[in-house]
């Protein structure tokens, strides 16, 4: 490939030294012609004074012409070097997906399915279309026709839709400012590109993405201000296979039907479609990143809480149980420690973790919810054979649940603050708990998941889902387990928390040359369940602030009373029909598939 272009403002290496003869030759070649002519044609000593005056005026005029030409040449060289530098695609970070187009390796503009509404990605050409171009291409695809990018697109400043280098993004901004034809399309494309780049860790961004984040928030702030005032984009009709029920409901008949006796993989699909941060059916504790990948340990904790929660919501007992349950999950080793304290206390009942059973029974509680204590919940977990390893695997769910309660000014803020204080004390001693292998990693959406379903963008009481604060979501590349909550560092007086082996270290920010041998390492499709150790995008520090779930509704607070037991081989989950205030938000039963069931066989019977 050769050496990459160098920015003209950067210092350059001095030229290699040559012998004196070469230097003299170069000096003679660079000497102005009028100086050399004057030296070769000297005036006689007895020449009249006006001759000397004419020679002086002539040489001065020629010197000014020479200086001007040298300045123009230097300016041309600078502009050419700058254009060469701005036209380079840069180097591709190892975890940013790539695609081969016409024999060249390019950044994959599909961005893990992060494109917003009104945009269409054509993977064959690595092109992103917007507005009428996207709608026309969608109709062509639905009719089984081959589509080609508009021929005029090659003449535009953005042949790939999204800018591929700094020169393209600069020209897009120029055309928007001067209101050139198609400037409205450019504005939508630039706005979505900026949103995607802002929701990806910096070491996952290429040069163009970094430029969009920095310059649109600084010198191009006037362009950035126009993003919030844009009208909704043209609606791209969904194929008939994506329509499920009444086309006049709030979700425009899109989305998925809530799993009934469903596998955990079906729950991942449903969560990705209907439980995004900021949605009105998002329960506390759900973890999702900006590419709609679902955190496996968060889902495990949520399903476990839903299966064990009280059968009847009597005087707020369900919400109380959920809060105490999340507090136990968020306290490293506290489940075993508190159980030992109870067993060692005089006159207290002895708690033993029951042998593994194929039935999980809901807790029964006839008193007020405020009378339900943490010890009661611990006893209920032990009766159901819940071990410390299973609790440890739900640690991210517990911390996210508490984080959401503190970030949304919950009426139980004092309770959550006490949990957070105790959380740091235990974390300082025991670090982040290890998780069962089957409960690690992310669930990846496949190519059949339509993440542009309008139920995530319109028809909801909350704001547009991706307009939520950034700490509501995981950024692509962040780890799902973190130590302290959003804007709440460890309390003063505690030693700094020690990273657990599960908390991956900060990856070295080394770029990879965009050559023909480089392929992207983060899959867009493929196996939905991927362990943390096999996913390059897991590199990075522990996320410090995520999952506030602002504007969401806690699923634990709205429960119906239909009880049902069903066998899944290793486990039978006794659950309650949880009815949410949404067209697709009924939670009748929960079935764990072989991924979770196999993990339970690794746990010794009788406790930790």
MIBA-435774 format. One record per residue (C-alpha): z negated, y negated, x; residue in one letter. Coordinates in pm, 1 decimal, m for minus. Layout:
BEGIN
((Z Y X) "a") ...
//
This chain:
BEGIN
((0.0 0.0 0.0) "x") ((m70.0 m234.1 283.2) "x") ((m344.6 m489.5 306.7) "x") ((m437.6 m663.7 m18.6) "x") ((m347.6 m1031.5 m53.3) "x") ((m604.3 m1277.5 79.0) "x") ((m712.0 m1580.6 m118.8) "x") ((m570.4 m1891.2 56.2) "x") ((m912.6 m2058.8 57.5) "x") ((m1069.9 m1775.7 253.6) "x") ((m1089.0 m1807.3 633.4) "x") ((m825.1 m1608.2 814.0) "x") ((m826.5 m1429.2 1144.5) "x") ((m679.7 m1633.9 1432.7) "x") ((m330.5 m1525.1 1539.8) "x") ((m304.4 m1272.9 1816.3) "x") ((m282.9 m1422.2 2163.5) "x") ((46.3 m1421.4 2353.1) "x") ((139.5 m1512.1 2706.5) "x") ((192.3 m1873.5 2807.9) "x") ((568.6 m1848.5 2791.8) "x") ((555.0 m1744.7 2426.7) "x") ((320.4 m2032.6 2349.2) "x") ((550.6 m2284.2 2515.3) "x") ((847.0 m2143.9 2326.3) "x") ((665.1 m2173.5 1993.5) "x") ((558.2 m2527.8 2077.0) "x") ((916.9 m2624.9 2148.2) "x") ((1034.9 m2470.1 1822.3) "x") ((765.9 m2649.3 1621.5) "x") ((830.9 m2987.2 1790.4) "x") ((991.0 m3241.4 1550.8) "x") ((1360.5 m3294.9 1608.7) "x") ((1332.2 m3672.5 1620.5) "x") ((1079.1 m3647.9 1904.4) "x") ((1301.0 m3412.7 2094.2) "x") ((1603.5 m3638.7 2030.7) "x") ((1409.7 m3939.4 2157.8) "x") ((1315.4 m3751.6 2472.9) "x") ((1671.6 m3638.3 2533.0) "x") ((1818.4 m3986.6 2468.5) "x") ((1588.5 m4243.7 2628.5) "x") ((1677.2 m4612.6 2610.3) "x") ((1769.7 m4786.6 2935.4) "x") ((1499.3 m4999.5 3083.0) "x") ((1713.9 m5308.3 3054.4) "x") ((1793.4 m5247.8 2686.6) "x") ((1738.1 m5548.6 2460.2) "x") ((1410.0 m5582.4 2278.2) "x") ((1570.5 m5535.4 1936.4) "x") ((1698.9 m5193.3 2048.5) "x") ((1344.3 m5082.4 2125.6) "x") ((1235.4 m5224.6 1790.9) "x") ((1507.2 m5031.9 1605.9) "x") ((1415.7 m4712.8 1793.9) "x") ((1049.0 m4761.3 1700.5) "x") ((1126.1 m4817.0 1327.5) "x") ((1359.7 m4514.7 1325.2) "x") ((1104.1 m4285.2 1488.9) "x") ((830.6 m4403.0 1252.8) "x") ((1047.7 m4333.1 947.3) "x") ((1144.5 m3990.8 1080.8) "x") ((778.3 m3912.3 1152.0) "x") ((686.4 m3996.3 791.4) "x") ((963.7 m3766.2 666.6) "x") ((840.7 m3492.9 895.7) "x") ((479.1 m3531.6 781.3) "x") ((586.1 m3519.5 416.6) "x") ((793.0 m3205.8 470.1) "x") ((505.4 m3038.6 652.6) "x") ((267.6 m3124.4 368.8) "x") ((510.6 m2987.9 110.8) "x") ((559.9 m2675.7 317.3) "x") ((185.1 m2623.5 347.1) "x") ((143.0 m2680.3 m27.2) "x") ((421.4 m2433.1 m103.3) "x") ((266.1 m2176.7 128.2) "x") ((m71.8 m2227.5 m38.4) "x") ((73.4 m2192.7 m388.4) "x") ((269.2 m1885.2 m288.7) "x") ((m38.3 m1727.0 m134.2) "x") ((m245.0 m1818.9 m440.0) "x") ((19.9 m1677.4 m675.9) "x") ((35.0 m1359.7 m470.1) "x") ((m342.8 m1326.0 m483.5) "x") ((m363.5 m1401.4 m855.3) "x") ((m83.6 m1155.6 m933.2) "x") ((m257.8 m859.5 m773.3) "x") ((m437.7 m623.6 m1012.7) "x") ((m724.0 m590.6 m770.1) "x") ((m905.4 m267.4 m707.4) "x") ((m1003.2 m27.6 m981.5) "x") ((m1375.8 54.7 m1004.4) "x") ((m1427.0 431.9 m997.0) "x") ((m1568.5 457.2 m1351.0) "x") ((m1313.7 231.5 m1520.3) "x") ((m1050.2 448.4 m1692.8) "x") ((m696.6 430.7 m1558.6) "x") ((m354.8 532.6 m1683.4) "x") ((m17.8 593.8 m1517.9) "x") ((260.8 370.6 m1654.9) "x") ((611.2 375.7 m1506.4) "x") ((479.1 532.4 m1187.8) "x") ((207.2 271.3 m1138.7) "x") ((m165.9 316.2 m1185.1) "x") ((m311.2 58.2 m1424.1) "x") ((m637.2 m13.2 m1597.6) "x") ((m654.7 172.4 m1929.3) "x") ((m650.5 m99.1 m2194.9) "x") ((m795.6 143.9 m2450.6) "x") ((m1142.8 74.5 m2300.6) "x") ((m1315.2 387.8 m2436.4) "x") ((m1221.6 287.9 m2794.3) "x") ((m1391.4 m53.7 m2774.5) "x") ((m1102.6 m249.9 m2927.4) "x") ((m1196.9 m467.9 m3220.3) "x") ((m1040.1 m485.8 m3565.7) "x") ((m683.5 m605.3 m3601.6) "x") ((m583.0 m468.0 m3259.6) "x") ((m376.7 m157.6 m3193.8) "x") ((m354.3 25.8 m2862.5) "x") ((m31.2 205.0 m2772.9) "x") ((m136.3 448.5 m2502.5) "x") ((219.0 541.6 m2397.6) "x") ((287.0 187.7 m2278.8) "x") ((m76.6 81.1 m2220.4) "x") ((m12.1 m213.9 m2451.8) "x") ((m251.0 m380.2 m2697.6) "x") ((m87.9 m537.7 m3003.5) "x") ((m236.6 m789.8 m3245.5) "x") ((m164.5 m934.1 m3590.7) "x") ((180.6 m866.4 m3738.9) "x") ((286.6 m668.6 m3432.5) "x") ((m12.0 m436.3 m3474.0) "x") ((40.4 m398.2 m3849.5) "x") ((409.6 m316.9 m3804.3) "x") ((333.6 m63.0 m3532.5) "x") ((63.1 98.0 m3751.1) "x") ((310.9 141.0 m4038.7) "x") ((562.3 294.1 m3797.0) "x") ((305.3 539.8 m3663.2) "x") ((198.3 637.2 m4013.5) "x") ((560.6 711.5 m4097.6) "x") ((596.0 932.4 m3792.4) "x") ((827.6 693.1 m3612.2) "x") ((826.1 616.7 m3242.2) "x") ((719.5 265.2 m3156.9) "x") ((818.6 44.1 m2869.2) "x") ((655.7 m280.3 m2758.7) "x") ((847.1 m589.6 m2868.3) "x") ((1119.4 m677.4 m2619.0) "x") ((993.8 m1035.1 m2612.4) "x") ((657.7 m916.9 m2484.7) "x") ((791.3 m880.4 m2130.7) "x") ((870.5 m1252.0 m2131.1) "x") ((521.3 m1344.7 m2240.6) "x") ((233.8 m1420.3 m2001.2) "x") ((66.8 m1093.8 m2111.3) "x") ((316.2 m803.4 m2107.4) "x") ((31.2 m552.2 m2164.2) "x") ((m143.4 m754.6 m2434.4) "x") ((m466.0 m774.4 m2237.1) "x") ((m433.4 m965.1 m1907.7) "x") ((m391.7 m739.2 m1605.7) "x") ((m451.1 m1000.0 m1334.5) "x") ((m580.8 m1353.1 m1287.6) "x") ((m234.5 m1507.5 m1310.5) "x") ((m181.4 m1361.2 m1656.3) "x") ((m515.8 m1474.8 m1789.4) "x") ((m455.2 m1824.2 m1648.4) "x") ((m115.6 m1844.1 m1818.5) "x") ((m266.2 m1721.2 m2145.3) "x") ((m522.2 m2001.9 m2133.9) "x") ((m246.6 m2252.7 m2054.5) "x") ((m33.1 m2139.4 m2348.8) "x") ((m332.3 m2153.1 m2582.7) "x") ((m419.6 m2506.2 m2473.6) "x") ((m61.4 m2627.3 m2511.0) "x") ((m11.8 m2439.6 m2841.2) "x") ((290.0 m2243.5 m2725.6) "x") ((453.3 m1987.8 m2959.6) "x") ((226.7 m1686.9 m3022.8) "x") ((m76.7 m1880.7 m2901.3) "x") ((m274.4 m1745.5 m3197.9) "x") ((m206.6 m1386.5 m3084.8) "x") ((m308.2 m1478.9 m2734.2) "x") ((m635.7 m1624.8 m2860.2) "x") ((m727.9 m1304.3 m3046.1) "x") ((m637.0 m1087.5 m2748.6) "x") ((m829.5 m1307.5 m2507.4) "x") ((m1133.7 m1315.7 m2736.0) "x") ((m1149.4 m937.2 m2763.3) "x") ((m1087.3 m893.7 m2390.5) "x") ((m1377.0 m1130.1 m2317.0) "x") ((m1601.5 m941.4 m2560.9) "x") ((m1522.7 m607.2 m2400.9) "x") ((m1568.6 m737.6 m2046.2) "x") ((m1902.0 m893.5 m2144.1) "x") ((m2028.1 m559.2 m2278.1) "x") ((m1954.8 m355.6 m1966.5) "x") ((m2172.3 m348.4 m1656.8) "x") ((m2042.8 m576.7 m1382.9) "x") ((m1972.1 m293.8 m1139.5) "x") ((m1747.2 m136.9 m1404.0) "x") ((m1530.5 m451.1 m1432.6) "x") ((m1216.0 m515.3 m1235.6) "x") ((m1120.8 m856.0 m1096.7) "x") ((m956.3 m973.9 m1420.0) "x") ((m1253.4 m875.4 m1636.1) "x") ((m1496.6 m1053.5 m1405.2) "x") ((m1278.8 m1364.0 m1410.9) "x") ((m1271.1 m1363.8 m1792.4) "x") ((m1650.2 m1343.1 m1813.9) "x") ((m1716.8 m1613.7 m1554.7) "x") ((m1446.1 m1870.5 m1627.4) "x") ((m1452.0 m1848.2 m2006.8) "x") ((m1822.2 m1928.3 m1996.7) "x") ((m1770.8 m2213.5 m1749.8) "x") ((m1450.0 m2410.1 m1697.4) "x") ((m1275.6 m2255.9 m2000.1) "x") ((m1570.6 m2311.4 m2232.7) "x") ((m1350.8 m2502.6 m2480.2) "x") ((m1136.7 m2189.1 m2522.9) "x") ((m1450.4 m1978.0 m2555.8) "x") ((m1574.0 m2206.9 m2835.0) "x") ((m1263.1 m2128.5 m3041.3) "x") ((m1349.8 m1760.0 m3059.9) "x") ((m1625.2 m1817.0 m3316.4) "x") ((m1403.2 m2020.9 m3548.1) "x") ((m1118.4 m1770.1 m3577.7) "x") ((m1024.2 m1624.6 m3914.0) "x") ((m1045.1 m1246.2 m3960.5) "x") ((m743.9 m1068.0 m3809.5) "x") ((m471.6 m904.4 m4014.2) "x") ((m602.0 m581.9 m4166.9) "x") ((m440.2 m268.8 m4026.0) "x") ((m408.0 m12.0 m4309.0) "x") ((m590.3 311.1 m4240.1) "x") ((m412.3 645.7 m4279.1) "x") ((m488.8 844.5 m4592.5) "x") ((m682.8 1100.0 m4390.6) "x") ((m945.5 833.8 m4315.5) "x") ((m1007.3 749.6 m4681.5) "x") ((m1293.2 941.4 m4839.0) "x") ((m1382.3 811.3 m5183.4) "x") ((m1374.8 497.1 m5394.6) "x") ((m1143.9 236.5 m5235.1) "x") ((m1339.5 m42.1 m5404.9) "x") ((m1679.7 31.6 m5250.7) "x") ((m1839.0 m179.0 m4977.7) "x") ((m1690.6 40.5 m4706.1) "x") ((m1335.7 31.4 m4847.8) "x") ((m1351.5 412.8 m4887.5) "x") ((m1377.1 462.9 m4511.9) "x") ((m1631.4 639.8 m4300.6) "x") ((m1784.9 985.6 m4313.3) "x") ((m1984.1 1176.7 m4570.4) "x") ((m2347.9 1222.1 m4471.6) "x") ((m2402.0 1569.9 m4319.7) "x") ((m2559.2 1830.7 m4546.7) "x") ((m2679.0 2131.9 m4349.8) "x") ((m2475.6 1971.5 m4074.0) "x") ((m2477.9 2044.7 m3705.2) "x") ((m2611.1 1794.1 m3457.4) "x") ((m2251.7 1718.8 m3354.4) "x") ((m2176.1 1615.7 m3712.8) "x") ((m2477.3 1388.7 m3697.8) "x") ((m2340.2 1227.2 m3381.5) "x") ((m2016.8 1153.9 m3567.9) "x") ((m2204.9 1008.8 m3863.1) "x") ((m2435.1 797.2 m3647.7) "x") ((m2140.2 656.8 m3452.0) "x") ((m1966.1 553.3 m3773.5) "x") ((m2257.7 432.9 m3986.8) "x") ((m2561.6 354.6 m3770.5) "x") ((m2433.9 97.6 m3522.5) "x") ((m2677.3 m176.0 m3413.3) "x") ((m2687.0 m455.4 m3667.4) "x") ((m2568.3 m238.2 m3954.2) "x") ((m2764.0 m234.3 m4274.8) "x") ((m2816.8 144.1 m4262.3) "x") ((m2934.7 168.8 m3903.3) "x") ((m3279.3 328.6 m3867.3) "x") ((m3506.3 228.6 m3582.6) "x") ((m3472.6 422.6 m3260.1) "x") ((m3097.1 488.8 m3262.1) "x") ((m2927.2 441.4 m2923.8) "x") ((m2557.8 352.2 m2892.2) "x") ((m2349.6 171.6 m2633.1) "x") ((m2071.4 m78.8 m2688.8) "x") ((m1804.3 193.6 m2685.7) "x") ((m1982.0 374.8 m2974.9) "x") ((m2112.0 654.0 m2755.5) "x") ((m2433.1 797.1 m2903.4) "x") ((m2739.6 870.4 m2692.8) "x") ((m2838.9 1236.5 m2721.7) "x") ((m3216.8 1191.7 m2662.9) "x") ((m3231.1 909.5 m2917.7) "x") ((m3063.6 1132.5 m3174.9) "x") ((m3297.7 1419.9 m3093.5) "x") ((m3602.6 1199.8 m3152.3) "x") ((m3459.7 1058.6 m3474.5) "x") ((m3377.2 1400.2 m3623.6) "x") ((m3714.8 1540.8 m3517.7) "x") ((m3895.0 1249.7 m3681.3) "x") ((m3688.0 1283.4 m3997.1) "x") ((m3759.3 1657.4 m4020.6) "x") ((m4138.2 1619.4 m3975.6) "x") ((m4201.1 1304.0 m4177.3) "x") ((m4407.8 1318.1 m4493.3) "x") ((m4253.3 1465.4 m4802.7) "x") ((m4368.0 1188.6 m5037.9) "x") ((m4378.6 820.5 m4951.1) "x") ((m4726.2 769.8 m5098.1) "x") ((m4859.5 420.6 m5028.7) "x") ((m4651.5 370.7 m4718.1) "x") ((m4741.5 699.1 m4551.6) "x") ((m4384.0 770.3 m4437.0) "x") ((m4346.9 443.0 m4247.0) "x") ((m4694.7 488.8 m4097.6) "x") ((m4606.1 839.0 m3982.4) "x") ((m4282.0 716.7 m3825.9) "x") ((m4462.0 440.8 m3635.0) "x") ((m4731.4 674.0 m3501.1) "x") ((m4471.9 938.1 m3417.2) "x") ((m4266.7 684.5 m3218.7) "x") ((m4580.9 568.7 m3037.1) "x") ((m4654.7 925.1 m2924.9) "x") ((m4295.5 965.4 m2805.0) "x") ((m4318.0 639.9 m2607.4) "x") ((m4637.3 741.1 m2422.9) "x") ((m4562.2 961.6 m2121.6) "x") ((m4784.6 1275.2 m2125.3) "x") ((m5006.1 1125.4 m2395.3) "x") ((m4946.7 1414.3 m2636.0) "x") ((m5106.7 1664.4 m2395.6) "x") ((m5373.2 1423.2 m2271.2) "x") ((m5493.7 1332.9 m2617.4) "x") ((m5491.5 1696.7 m2722.1) "x") ((m5716.2 1782.1 m2426.2) "x") ((m5950.4 1494.5 m2515.9) "x") ((m5983.6 1624.2 m2870.2) "x") ((m6047.7 1978.6 m2750.8) "x") ((m6315.5 1864.7 m2503.4) "x") ((m6498.0 1642.5 m2749.9) "x") ((m6820.1 1781.5 m2896.6) "x") ((m6805.7 1884.0 m3258.4) "x") ((m6432.3 1827.7 m3279.7) "x") ((m6177.3 2078.6 m3397.6) "x") ((m5972.4 2262.8 m3139.5) "x") ((m5596.5 2197.8 m3133.7) "x") ((m5358.8 2459.4 m3003.9) "x") ((m4981.0 2438.9 m3002.2) "x") ((m4853.4 2709.1 m3232.4) "x") ((m4600.0 2962.1 m3118.5) "x") ((m4238.5 2869.7 m3164.5) "x") ((m4134.1 2915.1 m3524.3) "x") ((m3809.0 2889.6 m3711.0) "x") ((m3963.9 2653.6 m3967.5) "x") ((m4065.9 2289.3 m3930.3) "x") ((m4281.4 2175.4 m4218.2) "x") ((m4336.3 1821.3 m4332.2) "x") ((m4682.4 1674.3 m4318.0) "x") ((m4883.5 1659.0 m4638.4) "x") ((m5107.0 1355.4 m4688.9) "x") ((m5258.8 1249.8 m5019.2) "x") ((m5461.7 951.6 m4895.2) "x") ((m5350.1 597.7 m4815.6) "x") ((m5105.5 544.5 m4533.4) "x") ((m5353.4 328.3 m4344.8) "x") ((m5589.6 627.3 m4329.7) "x") ((m5336.6 833.7 m4134.3) "x") ((m5440.5 843.8 m3767.8) "x") ((m5271.4 939.4 m3445.9) "x") ((m5489.2 1251.3 m3417.7) "x") ((m5363.8 1367.9 m3757.8) "x") ((m5003.5 1335.6 m3641.2) "x") ((m5078.2 1516.4 m3313.8) "x") ((m5238.2 1804.1 m3506.3) "x") ((m4932.8 1822.4 m3732.4) "x") ((m4697.4 1833.0 m3433.0) "x") ((m4903.0 2110.1 m3271.7) "x") ((m4900.4 2316.7 m3591.2) "x") ((m4519.8 2299.4 m3589.1) "x") ((m4503.9 2423.4 m3230.4) "x") ((m4388.5 2091.2 m3085.1) "x") ((m4444.2 2106.7 m2709.1) "x") ((m4480.3 1834.9 m2448.3) "x") ((m4128.0 1907.4 m2321.0) "x") ((m3985.7 1839.5 m2665.9) "x") ((m4186.9 1516.6 m2686.4) "x") ((m4065.4 1410.6 m2341.5) "x") ((m3704.0 1454.5 m2449.3) "x") ((m3760.5 1201.4 m2729.5) "x") ((m3907.4 934.7 m2497.8) "x") ((m3602.4 700.6 m2525.9) "x") ((m3625.1 717.0 m2904.8) "x") ((m3991.6 616.0 m2902.7) "x") ((m3941.7 321.4 m2666.9) "x") ((m3639.9 196.5 m2861.7) "x") ((m3831.1 225.5 m3190.3) "x") ((m4116.6 15.7 m3048.9) "x") ((m3870.7 m228.7 m2893.3) "x") ((m3706.5 m286.5 m3229.0) "x") ((m4042.7 m346.7 m3395.9) "x") ((m4143.9 m609.4 m3141.0) "x") ((m3802.5 m777.4 m3126.9) "x") ((m3773.9 m827.9 m3502.1) "x") ((m4118.4 m984.0 m3557.2) "x") ((m4243.5 m685.7 m3753.5) "x") ((m4560.7 m717.4 m3958.3) "x") ((m4698.1 m437.7 m3739.4) "x") ((m4646.9 m635.1 m3418.8) "x") ((m5010.9 m597.5 m3311.4) "x") ((m4983.9 m220.4 m3342.6) "x") ((m4664.4 m219.6 m3136.0) "x") ((m4819.2 m446.5 m2872.3) "x") ((m5108.8 m205.3 m2827.4) "x") ((m4860.9 80.1 m2789.3) "x") ((m4662.4 m119.1 m2535.4) "x") ((m4976.2 m192.8 m2331.9) "x") ((m5078.8 171.6 m2329.4) "x") ((m4719.0 268.9 m2256.1) "x") ((m4722.7 74.3 m1928.6) "x") ((m5054.9 222.7 m1821.3) "x") ((m4927.5 576.7 m1864.9) "x") ((m4586.2 492.5 m1723.4) "x") ((m4748.3 356.7 m1408.7) "x") ((m4927.1 689.1 m1365.7) "x") ((m4675.9 949.0 m1481.9) "x") ((m4341.6 765.7 m1460.8) "x") ((m4058.5 832.0 m1706.3) "x") ((m4098.0 1188.6 m1835.3) "x") ((m3831.6 1447.6 m1752.3) "x") ((m3606.8 1561.4 m2034.1) "x") ((m3465.4 1899.1 m2125.1) "x") ((m3112.4 1932.9 m1989.7) "x") ((m2964.6 1987.7 m2335.1) "x") ((m3113.4 1655.6 m2451.2) "x") ((m2964.0 1442.3 m2175.8) "x") ((m2645.7 1239.3 m2166.7) "x") ((m2416.5 1081.9 m2424.7) "x") ((m2206.4 1209.7 m2708.6) "x") ((m1848.6 1088.2 m2659.7) "x") ((m1625.0 1014.7 m2958.0) "x") ((m1294.8 1196.4 m2955.7) "x") ((m947.1 1072.1 m3041.5) "x") ((m991.2 1157.3 m3410.3) "x") ((m1282.3 917.5 m3458.5) "x") ((m1150.9 597.2 m3612.9) "x") ((m1387.4 332.0 m3479.0) "x") ((m1191.6 51.8 m3636.9) "x") ((m1311.5 144.7 m3983.6) "x") ((m1366.5 m184.6 m4166.1) "x") ((m1709.4 m79.0 m4288.5) "x") ((m1836.3 m181.1 m3943.7) "x") ((m1684.2 m523.7 m3966.0) "x") ((m1678.2 m631.2 m4330.5) "x") ((m1860.4 m552.1 m4651.2) "x") ((m2204.9 m556.8 m4489.7) "x") ((m2486.9 m800.1 m4548.1) "x") ((m2551.4 m837.7 m4177.2) "x") ((m2330.0 m1017.0 m3930.4) "x") ((m2034.4 m855.8 m3761.8) "x") ((m2167.0 m561.2 m3567.1) "x") ((m2046.1 m665.6 m3223.4) "x") ((m2179.1 m1018.8 m3272.5) "x") ((m2536.3 m890.7 m3238.3) "x") ((m2731.1 m995.2 m2927.9) "x") ((m2631.1 m796.2 m2622.3) "x") ((m2971.2 m628.1 m2593.9) "x") ((m2910.5 m463.0 m2933.2) "x") ((m2657.1 m237.7 m2762.4) "x") ((m2641.9 m41.9 m2440.0) "x") ((m2373.7 m175.8 m2211.4) "x") ((m2121.4 82.3 m2100.3) "x") ((m2275.1 239.3 m1790.7) "x") ((m2640.3 167.9 m1868.0) "x") ((m2892.0 449.6 m1881.3) "x") ((m3054.5 529.5 m2213.9) "x") ((m3407.2 561.1 m2067.8) "x") ((m3576.3 239.7 m1964.3) "x") ((m3922.4 127.4 m1863.5) "x") ((m4001.0 m199.0 m2035.4) "x") ((m3888.2 m367.7 m2350.9) "x") ((m3652.1 m657.7 m2409.7) "x") ((m3798.5 m974.3 m2259.5) "x") ((m4133.7 m796.1 m2215.3) "x") ((m4190.5 m705.0 m1849.3) "x") ((m4490.4 m493.3 m1745.6) "x") ((m4823.6 m669.6 m1810.8) "x") ((m4990.4 m857.1 m1527.3) "x") ((m5234.0 m645.6 m1330.9) "x") ((m5040.5 m321.4 m1348.7) "x") ((m4865.6 m179.8 m1048.8) "x") ((m4489.9 m180.1 m1072.9) "x") ((m4354.5 125.4 m1250.0) "x") ((m4221.5 409.7 m1039.9) "x") ((m3872.0 530.4 m1120.0) "x") ((m3852.9 888.4 m1237.3) "x") ((m3592.2 1130.3 m1103.7) "x") ((m3414.7 1092.0 m1438.9) "x") ((m3367.7 720.2 m1377.8) "x") ((m3049.3 707.7 m1179.8) "x") ((m3036.7 464.2 m885.3) "x") ((m2809.2 164.7 m869.5) "x") ((m2463.6 278.6 m775.8) "x") ((m2296.4 138.5 m469.0) "x") ((m2044.4 m121.3 m581.3) "x") ((m1747.6 26.1 m398.9) "x") ((m1402.2 m32.3 m537.8) "x") ((m1129.4 226.7 m532.1) "x") ((m775.3 139.3 m431.0) "x") ((m536.3 155.3 m726.7) "x") ((m293.8 408.1 m584.1) "x") ((m116.2 708.3 m728.7) "x") ((m397.6 946.5 m633.9) "x") ((m669.7 768.6 m827.2) "x") ((m762.4 873.8 m1178.9) "x") ((m1025.4 735.8 m1413.3) "x") ((m1350.2 933.4 m1419.3) "x") ((m1488.5 845.0 m1762.2) "x") ((m1327.5 1060.9 m2032.2) "x") ((m1205.3 901.7 m2351.5) "x") ((m1166.6 1239.2 m2519.6) "x") ((m1283.7 1587.0 m2435.9) "x") ((m1616.6 1764.2 m2485.1) "x") ((m1844.1 1561.9 m2706.4) "x") ((m2163.3 1680.1 m2542.7) "x") ((m2184.5 1586.0 m2177.3) "x") ((m2490.6 1614.5 m1959.1) "x") ((m2609.7 1313.7 m1766.3) "x") ((m2552.7 1471.2 m1428.7) "x") ((m2182.6 1522.4 m1502.7) "x") ((m2100.0 1169.9 m1621.2) "x") ((m2014.9 911.6 m1352.3) "x") ((m2078.6 626.7 m1595.2) "x") ((m2450.1 711.3 m1597.4) "x") ((m2489.8 545.7 m1258.5) "x") ((m2690.8 228.3 m1266.8) "x") ((m3037.5 93.4 m1303.9) "x") ((m3250.0 170.7 m1605.7) "x") ((m3162.5 m54.7 m1894.7) "x") ((m3430.5 m317.5 m1932.0) "x") ((m3347.9 m443.3 m2277.1) "x") ((m3156.1 m277.6 m2558.4) "x") ((m3162.3 m155.6 m2915.5) "x") ((m3338.6 m427.1 m3105.0) "x") ((m3157.9 m312.0 m3419.7) "x") ((m3180.2 m661.9 m3566.8) "x") ((m3109.9 m684.4 m3938.6) "x") ((m3131.9 m310.4 m3990.1) "x") ((m3330.3 m115.8 m4245.0) "x") ((m3586.7 139.5 m4136.5) "x") ((m3487.5 475.8 m4278.1) "x") ((m3848.3 590.8 m4283.1) "x") ((m3941.6 329.8 m4543.4) "x") ((m3710.9 457.7 m4818.8) "x") ((m3752.3 824.1 m4904.6) "x") ((m3690.8 1028.7 m5215.2) "x") ((m3880.2 1345.4 m5300.8) "x") ((m3643.8 1640.6 m5293.6) "x") ((m3774.9 1916.9 m5069.8) "x") ((m3566.9 2196.1 m4925.0) "x") ((m3604.4 2466.6 m4658.5) "x") ((m3308.7 2621.4 m4482.0) "x") ((m3270.4 2863.4 m4195.0) "x") ((m3069.0 2782.0 m3882.1) "x") ((m3151.4 3089.6 m3676.0) "x") ((m3413.6 2961.4 m3433.7) "x") ((m3541.1 2686.1 m3659.5) "x") ((m3571.9 2612.0 m4026.0) "x") ((m3617.5 2242.6 m4088.2) "x") ((m3814.7 2151.8 m4395.9) "x") ((m3694.0 1805.1 m4479.9) "x") ((m3688.6 1546.1 m4753.8) "x") ((m3385.2 1379.8 m4907.6) "x") ((m3385.9 1034.7 m4751.6) "x") ((m3179.8 793.5 m4959.1) "x") ((m3063.0 472.3 m4794.1) "x") ((m2921.0 162.2 m4959.6) "x") ((m2562.5 237.7 m4867.7) "x") ((m2263.4 422.5 m5007.8) "x") ((m2273.5 687.9 m4734.8) "x") ((m2642.3 691.9 m4647.5) "x") ((m2799.0 1002.0 m4803.8) "x") ((m2993.3 1222.9 m4564.6) "x") ((m3063.4 1547.4 m4751.8) "x") ((m3095.5 1798.3 m4469.1) "x") ((m3075.6 1823.5 m4092.9) "x") ((m2949.7 2122.6 m3901.9) "x") ((m2970.9 2152.2 m3522.8) "x") ((m2682.4 2333.7 m3358.9) "x") ((m2686.2 2576.3 m3068.1) "x") ((m2719.0 2295.7 m2811.9) "x") ((m3067.7 2208.8 m2935.1) "x") ((m3165.2 2561.9 m3031.6) "x") ((m3087.6 2694.8 m2685.2) "x") ((m3299.8 2423.5 m2531.5) "x") ((m3600.5 2535.0 m2732.8) "x") ((m3584.7 2882.5 m2581.8) "x") ((m3654.6 2726.0 m2241.1) "x") ((m3997.3 2609.8 m2356.2) "x") ((m4286.8 2855.6 m2307.1) "x") ((m4461.9 2958.2 m2623.3) "x") ((m4808.2 2827.8 m2686.6) "x") ((m4764.1 2484.3 m2530.9) "x") ((m4692.8 2314.6 m2203.0) "x") 
//
